[in-house]
Each structure stands twice: as structure tokens, then as C-alpha cells.
Amino acid sequence: MKNKSAIYKLLGANAISSFAQGMSLIAIPWYFASILNEEQYYAQAFAGITFLTFFLSLYSGTIIDRYNRKKIFLGVNATGFFVLITAALYGWFFGGVPPELAILVLGFSMFTFQIHFPNLYAFGQEVVEPNYYGRFSTLIEVQNQATIILSGLVSILLLPSQREGSFSFREALGLNIEPWDLHHIFLVDGLTYGISFILINRIHYQAQVNRKVQLGSVWARFKTGFLYLKERPMLLVFGIASHSVFVVSITHGFYLINLYIDNYLKESSSIYAISEVLYSVGALTAGFLVRKVFAKTPAVSAIILLMTLAMCAVVMLATTQFYVFIFLFQLLIGLTNAGIRVLRVTYLMNTIPNDVIGRTESIFNSTNITLRLIFISLFTLPFFNQGENVVNAYAAAAYFLFITLAVLLFFHKSLLGRNKS
């Protein structure tokens, strides 16, 4: 593999920032659900952020395909350092983080995702030889989930809780650790952005593809990506439908899980943090095994099998009420979501040219965000926030997966004709 040094530095920078960012993204939803008891405020803010990310997702692909991808990473990390350090210092000097500032950090993190991951895969496609695309996407998945597991384990020990529940990880280990305030976590997050900036700045590489950069207006560049997919309708169907488990995973992970554990199971932050770790364990397992298990199976067929498993897992969660099942669900949804992502990314990297991959991903992401916004707007209704009604949200999610699975099954033969992975 060429550009080994560049790839290792890229993976290292991604791992360092993912660790602290994972802590922030676990801590913020729990802060609103268990500490402030402001689930409704958080849900409305999260829906608003999701709405704004729709517009950014349309624009991000044109940035990724137009400008130097290393410089894009540098800009994102420099901005992240400034935002998180500022939030941490505010909390330090004023004795805590107000809800509005926590939402600002959450919004920044979600906006960052719209640039970071499409840019990461586009940059990887640029520096990695085509026969290593599958290995690269697997390395990214394994590395991401390993760092999230670490951040989840740390969060178990550091997150405060207003409810004792049936299990406390700190008590089980006999540890007397004072919980961290939110601004302490923001400080660590901000510092890792700075370290990532330094690592990425030291990356030097030789491009493995000839990228033709399209100049002109943002609209003209976006239109090129749209026309590319319009001429390939089966690719468009695959790109949208194969994102459905991710839609459910994000809606669950950023909003529903807090209601499920706090309102429905009536459990503590230990259950929440352990479940986040188990999600990453499932995802890490997928990173190691999915390409081996499905080595002789077409990507589309493998994705259909994983979507079926994910749908069954959602049905299980909607029909049970014991914290062990949230652990099992997290393992399964982590495994299926990550497995689908590895197969999907490899398929798209092998299919779409490097000079338009950012814009096509923008179109897929904007559809994904629209679906998430619909679900989040629906689930913020008071009905789903009362008592045990959150299980109805999971029933709706299972039905959604059933529909997208039916679409992929209907077009299965046509999609297999395009499969080059």
C-alpha cells in the first residue's frame, strides 16, 4: 500500500478526535435527559439542528469535490478547537454549561459530521489504491468503533446520574470517581481537535487518482452530481435505501435511547453508557468480520441480510422491557449498521469516480437527513415522551425498515447488475 505514512496519520488524527467527540456526544443527550429533565427542549433543538444540516449536506459535497481535502480537514479541526475550548472556558469561569451552549456544541458536532466523513472517504479514495478500498473502509470502521468503545467506557465512569437504577458500573468496580461536569469533557474534546490538526498538517501524499476539479458556481457543481445519479437510477435507489438502518440508528442514538432508558426502563446512566459501549462492540465486530463473512456474497445481498437482522432487533426492543434487551439491541444495531456502512462505502468507492463522489454523497446524505428530520419531528410529539409510549416510536422505525427492505428486494436483480464490489 502506497502513502502508508499519510494513511496512518489520517487514521491517528481521526481516532484521537473521535475519542473525545464520542464522550461529548454521549454526555450531551444524557445531560438533557437525566440531569436537566429537559427531553422536550433537547428534542426540539435536535430537530432544528437536523433541519439546518440538510442545507449544509447539499453544500458540503461541492466543497469536498472542489477544494484540497487535506485543507478541509485542517479547517474543520481548527474550528473545532476554537468552539470546544471556548465552551469549556465558559463553563469553567461561569460554573457550568447552560443548555444553549450544550446545544451549540451538539450542533457544531453534527455539522462537522456532514463535512468530516464524506471528506474522509473521498480523501481515502484519493490516497489509497483501488484494490485497497475495502481494507481502508474496514480500517476506518474498526478504528472509529474502537475509539468510541474507549470513550464509552470512560463515560461510564464520568457521567453523573440522578437515578440509581438496578446497576452502577462505578459501584461494581468499587471505584469512587467524582463525575465530570460537561465543560471538562468539552475541554478534552477541544484539545484533541488541536492534536488532530497537528497530525493532519504533517500529511504528505501522492494522489492515486486523477481528480478533475469542476469550477463554476455551487449550483453548477451540485447539478453535476445530481445528473450523475439521475442517469444511474439504480445507484440512487441503492444509495438512499441502504441508508435506512443509519437513519434508525441516529434517531435512536441521539434521542430515543434516552427516553427508553430513563422513562421506559427507569434505569441509570450506567445502563446508558454500557449500552453505548456495546453498540461499538457490535460495530467493531462488524468491522473485523463483515468482509470475511460476506466475501463471496454480493454487497447488495449482504446489505439486505443485515437490514433484515436490524429490523428484527428493533421489533425486539419494541416488545420487551428489561435492560438486558437494550444491551442485545445495541450489539445488533451496531453490528448491522457498521456492516452495512463498510459494504456500502466499498461499493460506492468502486462505482463512483473520485471527482463526483462528494456530491453524490451529499445527495444521499440530504435524503438521509430529511428522513431523520421527519422521524425526530414525529417523535418529539408529547405522546412519545409520556410514560411507556416510546415503544411506539420503535414500532414505527421497524415499519420504516420493512418498507426500505422491500424496495431493495424489489430491485435486487437490477442492483446486482451494477455490483462491482
Residue pairs with C-beta under 8 A, 6 or more apart in sequence:
1 7
1 128
1 129
1 132
1 135
2 127
2 129
2 206
2 208
3 127
3 128
3 205
3 206
3 208
5 203
5 204
6 127
6 203
6 204
6 205
7 124
7 127
7 128
7 136
9 199
9 200
9 202
9 203
10 120
10 123
10 124
10 127
10 199
10 200
10 203
11 139
11 140
11 143
12 199
13 73
13 77
13 195
13 196
13 197
13 199
13 200
14 120
14 140
14 143
14 144
14 196
15 143
15 144
15 146
15 147
16 147
16 192
16 195
16 196
16 199
17 77
17 80
17 192
17 193
17 195
17 196
18 143
18 144
18 147
18 148
18 151
19 147
19 148
19 150
19 151
19 192
20 151
20 185
20 188
20 189
20 190
20 191
20 192
21 109
21 151
21 189
21 192
22 147
22 148
22 150
22 151
22 152
22 155
23 151
23 154
23 155
23 158
23 185
23 188
23 189
24 84
24 105
24 106
24 109
24 185
24 186
24 189
25 106
25 109
25 254
26 151
26 152
26 155
26 159
26 272
26 273
26 276
27 155
27 158
27 159
27 182
27 185
28 102
28 105
28 106
28 182
29 42
29 254
29 255
29 257
29 258
30 159
30 258
30 269
30 272
30 273
31 97
31 102
31 182
32 38
32 39
32 41
32 42
32 99
32 102
32 258
33 39
33 42
33 258
33 259
33 262
34 160
34 161
34 162
34 163
34 258
34 262
34 269
34 272
35 160
35 162
36 99
37 162
38 99
39 258
39 259
39 262
39 385
40 380
40 382
40 385
41 99
42 103
42 255
43 255
43 376
43 379
43 380
43 385
44 380
45 103
45 106
45 107
46 106
46 254
46 255
46 376
47 373
47 376
47 377
47 380
49 103
49 106
49 107
49 110
49 111
50 110
50 369
50 372
50 373
50 376
51 373
52 107
52 111
53 110
53 111
53 113
53 114
53 369
54 366
54 369
54 370
54 373
56 111
56 114
56 115
57 114
57 362
57 365
57 366
57 369
58 222
58 362
58 363
58 366
59 218
59 222
59 362
60 114
60 115
60 118
60 119
60 358
60 362
60 365
61 118
61 222
61 225
61 358
61 359
61 360
61 361
61 362
61 363
61 365
62 218
62 221
62 222
62 225
62 358
62 359
62 362
63 72
63 115
63 358
64 72
64 115
64 118
64 119
64 122
64 358
64 359
64 361
65 122
65 213
65 214
65 221
65 225
65 355
65 356
65 357
65 358
65 359
66 213
66 214
66 215
66 221
69 119
69 122
69 123
69 126
70 123
70 200
70 203
72 115
72 119
73 116
73 119
73 123
73 196
73 200
74 197
74 200
74 201
76 112
76 115
76 116
76 119
77 193
77 194
77 196
77 197
77 200
78 193
78 197
79 108
80 108
80 112
80 189
80 190
80 193
81 190
81 191
81 193
81 194
81 197
83 104
83 105
83 108
83 190
84 105
84 108
84 186
84 187
84 189
84 190
84 193
85 186
85 187
85 190
85 191
87 97
87 101
87 104
87 105
87 183
87 186
87 190
88 183
88 184
88 186
88 187
88 189
88 190
89 183
90 97
90 101
90 183
91 97
91 101
91 181
91 182
91 183
91 184
91 186
92 183
92 187
96 181
96 182
96 183
97 181
97 182
97 183
97 186
102 182
105 186
114 365
118 357
118 358
118 361
118 362
118 365
119 358
120 140
121 137
121 140
121 345
121 349
121 357
121 361
122 354
122 357
122 358
122 361
124 133
124 136
124 137
124 140
124 349
125 133
125 209
125 349
125 354
125 357
126 205
126 207
126 208
126 209
126 211
126 354
127 205
127 206
127 207
127 208
128 136
128 208
129 208
130 208
130 349
130 350
133 346
133 349
133 350
134 291
134 342
134 346
134 421
137 341
137 342
137 345
137 346
137 349
138 287
138 288
138 290
138 291
138 342
140 345
141 283
141 286
141 287
141 338
141 341
141 342
142 284
142 287
142 288
144 283
145 280
145 281
145 283
145 284
145 287
145 334
145 338
146 280
146 284
148 276
148 279
148 280
148 283
149 277
149 280
149 281
149 284
152 273
152 274
152 276
152 277
152 279
152 280
153 273
153 277
155 273
155 276
156 169
156 170
156 269
156 270
156 273
156 274
156 277
157 169
157 170
157 175
157 177
158 177
158 179
158 180
158 185
159 179
159 180
159 269
159 272
159 273
160 179
160 180
160 269
161 179
161 268
161 269
161 270
163 262
163 266
163 267
163 268
163 269
164 268
165 266
165 267
165 268
165 270
165 271
166 267
166 268
166 271
166 323
167 267
167 268
167 270
167 271
167 323
168 268
168 270
169 270
169 273
169 274
170 176
170 177
170 270
209 354
211 354
211 355
212 355
213 355
214 220
214 221
214 224
214 355
221 359
222 359
222 362
224 356
224 359
225 356
225 358
225 359
225 360
225 362
225 363
226 359
226 363
228 352
228 356
228 359
228 360
229 235
229 236
229 239
229 360
229 363
230 236
232 418
234 411
234 414
234 415
234 417
234 418
235 351
235 352
235 360
235 418
236 363
237 407
237 408
237 411
237 415
238 300
238 347
238 408
238 411
238 415
238 418
239 348
239 360
239 363
239 364
240 364
240 367
240 368
241 404
241 407
241 408
242 303
242 307
242 340
242 344
242 408
243 344
243 364
243 367
243 368
243 371
244 307
244 371
244 400
244 401
244 404
244 405
245 306
245 307
245 310
245 333
245 336
245 337
245 340
245 401
246 337
246 340
246 341
246 368
247 368
247 371
247 372
247 375
247 400
248 310
248 314
248 333
248 397
248 400
248 401
249 333
249 337
250 372
251 372
251 375
251 376
251 379
251 397
252 333
252 394
252 397
253 276
253 279
255 376
255 379
256 379
256 390
256 393
256 394
257 272
257 275
257 326
258 272
259 384
259 385
259 390
259 393
260 317
260 326
260 390
260 391
260 394
261 267
261 271
261 272
261 275
261 323
261 326
263 385
263 387
263 388
263 390
264 321
264 387
264 388
264 390
264 391
265 271
265 321
265 322
265 323
265 326
267 323
271 323
271 326
274 327
275 326
275 327
275 330
276 330
278 327
278 330
278 331
278 334
279 330
279 331
279 333
279 334
280 334
281 331
281 334
282 330
282 331
282 332
282 333
282 334
282 335
282 336
282 338
283 334
283 335
283 337
283 338
284 334
284 338
285 334
285 335
286 334
286 335
286 336
286 337
286 338
286 339
286 342
287 338
287 342
290 302
290 338
290 339
290 342
290 343
291 342
291 343
291 346
294 302
294 343
297 305
298 416
298 419
298 421
299 343
299 344
299 346
299 347
299 419
299 421
300 347
300 408
300 412
300 415
300 416
300 419
301 412
301 416
302 339
302 343
303 340
303 343
303 344
303 408
304 405
304 408
304 409
304 412
306 335
306 336
306 339
306 340
306 343
307 336
307 340
307 401
307 404
307 405
307 408
308 405
309 332
309 335
309 336
310 332
310 333
310 336
310 337
310 401
311 398
311 401
311 402
311 405
312 332
313 328
313 329
313 332
313 333
313 336
314 329
314 333
314 394
314 397
314 398
314 401
315 394
315 395
315 398
316 325
316 328
316 329
317 325
317 326
317 329
317 391
317 394
318 391
318 392
318 394
318 395
318 398
319 391
321 388
343 421
346 421
347 419
347 420
347 421
348 357
348 360
348 361
349 357
350 420
350 421
351 418
351 420
351 421
352 360
371 400
375 393
375 396
375 397
375 400
378 384
378 393
378 396
379 393
383 389
383 392
384 390
384 392
384 393
408 415
